[in-house]
Amino acid sequence: MKSVGPAAKALAALACAFSMSANAQPPFQASPLQVPEQWADYWARAKKADGIVDEEARCKAYPDLPGNHWSDGAAQGRCSLLRKPAWSLPQIDAMLSSSGGSADLERRFAALLKAHYDDQSQREQIFRSLEAFDKSSSAGVVAQRWLKLAPESAFAHAALANHYKNAGWAERGTASVSNTPSEQLEKMGQLFAQAIPLYLKALKIEPRLSVACYELAGIGRQSSGELRQMATERCLSVDPDSYYVVYERIRSAQPNWGGSMEEMTSAVAYAAARTKNNPILGAVLGEAAGYPLTRLDPDSLPKEALTEVSRMAPSGTLMNYASNAYAQSGDYWSAFAYASQATRFWPRNARFRAERGWWLMQLGYYDWAAKDLGVALEEAPGNDFHLNAMAEAVYRSQGLRAARPYYKEAMKGDMRQTASLRYCESFVMEDPVPAEAKQCSAQLVAEFPSLGEGLALRARALYRAKDPGALEAIDSFLAQSYLIGDPEKRGVIDEATRWKEELSKSAKPGG
């Protein structure tokens, strides 16, 4: 997944701005800025909450966005959607292996379905628990075994269907249809075709299992308007207050899915009328007002309008847009505040975590930034933006040596030149200078002969190592020093000139 927005663009610009002087630093804060009084309480509470491992508890401990008009219970209810499945895949596997295990599993899921309708504290958890059956092959194996042991179980049918559905959406990816390879779309269709009859059978066995019609509506949104309409009507008839059911209706009403703003407004009004039945529905009340703002030029997001829709409802996605809008104006404290709400409700979203990490780096809080970027890398391993940003955060908080593994990994991606420069610098700046400094700087110059910073680093490496070839490397750099175009980064030319004078003097007889 590629990151977009001011954070990604800033890193790309930074890639061109590194200087190789001994005390050179990228343009971040040298030390943490003092938290403004208006954000002091919010900052302290957010930092404390961020230390909580459990995602639901972390979310509930977070402060709400200041100045919000969220409906009662909306934020805390939205946090409940981060609860872990009631039973993990290994636990379900173990139950199925025990005597009477499939019957016990049936009773447990039936009780959870009943609680979904009867107990607000368990609302939506039947959806969460069936998500234990993800796209992994192990999930498919366990689901198939369950279905074999309990061929009339609605939950077993839904479990296997969920596995195929998740695998299908993984094939679909996040790119537009026009940018998705036809092979992936074909594979998605095949997987969805396996899921659909399983969901239909689950509904036939247990008509109140709204997970099945909800997932069918999502598949229909991608592939069949008829299926989508049938599934939506079925869901609204059996589970009209479910967050998932209502949100799928709103999503299907979006113009980019073939709906209209009128349909979106109607769907949000439906949710607003039912928040007393299910407070979690308050989380979607800004969707119609916010949707047009998400379709605007990402380089000029309307800060005031996004602030207003963020105050309407606890939507992590809309608050991520607001965060980027504030960052574009240079207000990184507000950008952090809104990004914290985005990562509160979407703690495993790689881009949201990476962008908040970037705002924290702008404010000088590199340790906290590294935690966010670490999560981003867990979710999107190998992402160029996340790797390079993580390397910079670790460099600033722990030094170049600690950042070295991240730069090395980043050398495999599109930002190889930047990463190679930093990786090599981590050796060149060591005391004493290791052999790797000369090796990597030679490779750097060979691979990127027009990179002025690379020529400067080669000269520095040989000068610091007292290598006989230092003077030649310095002359080579000085002859091509025009390659460092940024006037603010040309201090290394003065340094190299001093190195040359020093070496020339010592080379003279009696020098």
C-alpha positions, 0 to 999 in steps of 0.5 A: 500500500502506497502512502499519500498526502503531505507525509509521503510527499515530505519524505520524498522531498527529504530524500533529495535533501540529505547533506553529508556533513558530520553534523547534518540532520534532516529538517526535523526538530532537534529536541521535542517541542513543548506541548501547547497548553491547549493540547496538554491534557489531550496529549497526556491522556493520548500518550497514556492510552497509547501504552495499552496493548488491548485495542478495545481498552486502548480505544476506550481510554483515549480522550475524545476530540475536543469540541465534538458533538458526537451522540451519546455512546458513539465513541465508546460503542465504536471502540467495542468493534475492536474487541477480539473475537470471542474465540481464537482460531486455535481455540475453535480448532481445539474445541472441535478436537474434543468430545462434543466440541462441535455441539459446544461450539454451536451452543456458544455461537448461538448464545452470542447471536442471541446476545447480539440482539438482547445485550448492548454490551455484546452488540455486533460481537457475532460479526467480530467472532466470525472474523476469526475465519480470515483468509489464511489456509489454516482458517479454511481447514478449521472451517471445513472441519467444523462444517464436516462435523456439523453439516447443519450448522449455520455458523459453520457455513458462515465460518467457511464463507467468511474464509472465502470472502476474506480471501476474495477481498484480499485478491481484490486489494485496494486499487481501483478496478481499472488498476487491478490485474484481471487475474486477481479479479477473476480469482476474487470472483471464484472465491466469492462464488464459493462464499455465496451459497454458504452464506445463503445456506447459513441464512436458511438455517438461521434467518437471524444470522445477519452476518451472512446477509451483511457479507452478501451485500458487500459481495453484491456491491462489488459484483451484483446489484441484484444480490446486493439489494436482496441481501440488504433488504433481508438484513434490514428486515431481521437486524435493522439496528446493526452497525454493520448492516447500516454501514453497509447500506451507507457504503453502497449508497456512495456515488462511487459504488453507483449510489447518490448523495440523496441515497447517502443522506437518506441512509445516514438519516436512517442511522440517526433515527436509530441511535437510541436503539444502538448508540454505535450508529452514532459513529456514521452520522458524518458520512454523508456530509464528509463524503464529498470532502474525501473526493476533493484534491488531496493536496488542498483539503478544506480544513474547516469543513473537515473539522466540522464533519469530524465533530459530527461523529467519531469517524476515524477515516474522516478525522484522518482527512482532517489530520492531513488538512492541518498538516498541509497548513503546518499545524502539526499539533492539530494534525496529531490530535486528529490523527490520534482519533484516526489511529484510535478507531483504526489502530492497525491501519498502516497509513494512518499510523505512519502519518501520525508517526510523521507528524510526531517526527515534525514535533520532535517525538521520535520514540513515539513516532517509531512505535507508530511506524513499527505498527505500520511496518507490521501491517505493510512490510516492505513499504518504502514510505514506512521503512524510510520514515521508521529509519529516520525516527530510529536514527533520531532517537537511537542513532544511525547504527540502530537505524541501519537495518531499516535502511538496509531493508529500504534499499530493496525498494523504490527509494533505494538511492536515499536508503543506500546513502543513509545506510552507508553513512551509518558506517562512515560516521562510526569511530573507528571507521569500519571497513564497510565504510570504504566498501559501501561508499565505493558501491554507492559512487559506482551505482549513483555516479551523479549523486553529489552527496554520494561523492561527498560521502566517499570522500569523507569515508576515505578521509576519516579512514586515513586512506591513501586514496582520500585526496583523489576522492576529495578532488573528484567530489570538488570537481563535481560539487555542482551536483549538490544543488541545494545551497543549504546543503553545500557546507560539505564543500567547505569541509572537503576543501579543508580536508584537501588543504590538510592532506596537501599540506601533510603530503609536502616534504616536511609538512 
